[in-house]
Amino acid sequence: MAANASRNMLNDGLAYTPTANHTPHDTNEIDCNAFSPVDQDGDVAVITAAGVTVTMYCLKGIIYPVRCKIIKNTGTTATNVALFD
């Protein structure tokens, strides 16, 4: 796994593949298993796959294993959010 630079592994042993950078939007649905702010720490407002709205403070470069269907623009201050499968 370490030889494959396109995958990232969390302490729980789960591997994630980067799929796209995402511009937060209040209604555009996505399907991701994890996300990471790339350029700046800040709040990320999401609607999870279960339909729960959550806003959390996230650090850039950290992968957050939250299955999301929407990463909202309203309430998100982190910039350049990367999506992972």
Secondary structure, 3 states (H helix, E strand, C coil): CCCCCCCEECCCCCEECEEEEECCCCCCCCCECEEEEEEECEEEEEEECCCCEEEEEECCCCCECCCEEEEECCCCCCEEEEEEC
